[in-house]
Amino acid sequence: MAETEIETQTDLGVLARSIEDFWGSMLGLDVERCSCQYERGHDREILGTVSIMGDWSASLVVRLPESLATDVTAAMFAMEPGDVTLEELGDAIGEIANVAAGALKGAVDADCRLSLPSVTEGSDLRVGIPGASLHHEACFTSGSRRFAAQVWVRDE
């Protein structure tokens, strides 16, 4: 196994801890890692994606139902959920993806850099990253809502 591969529970633990720490310290929201699988099909979802490029190539995708993404954004910017704009939503979810991707990048022994975050919103979203496949998914609950962080690794 190459040192640049994310294969172990320890490496996934780095990713999970980064999300748990961000959720608790930056947002003041409860979060718990769960063994469930994230299921598409929410009325609307928000996806934040950051690519990792260099000696190791991957993409980190954070998937949240829109209602949770709105509450997260409101907590991040100390505002009411009803006042959240699409631009603020994108900033917040992009930042969460960026923090998680940074933690993942730090877990590999490779010369890599991060892309700027991109944010997608819509219904029944299917993720596909050309030349990559889904290697890992860490699922969480915040309140009664589930969300996920997915690691897509470039196929060799």
C-alpha positions, 0 to 999 in steps of 0.5 A: 500500500502506498503511503499516500493512500487513505485506507485506514480507520486512523486516516478516516478518524482524522477526517471525522475529528475535523468535522466533529471539532468544527461542528462543536467549536465553530458552530456550537452544534451537536454532532455524532458519527454514526454507522448509518449510510447517507441516503440521497432523496432529501428534498434539497441538498447542498454539496461542498467539494474541494479537490486535492491535487498533486502526488495524491489526487482526491476530492472531498465532498460534504453532503447536507440536507438543505435544512441542516445546511441552513441551520449550520450557516445561521450558527456560523454567521450568528444569524436567524435561519430565515435570514440566510442567503444562498451566498452565505450558504455557499460560503459556510458549506464551502468552508466546512468542505475546505477544513475537512479537505485540509485535514485529509490532505494533512493525513497523507504523506504527499505534496498536495494542494487544495482547490477552491471550494465549489458548492452545488445545490439541488434535488436528487443530486448524484455525485460523479467525479470523472476518473475517480471512485468513492473510497470512503464515506463518514456519516454523521447526525446533527439533531435528527438529520444525517450528513456525510463526508465522502472521499473520492480518490482518483483511479490509477 
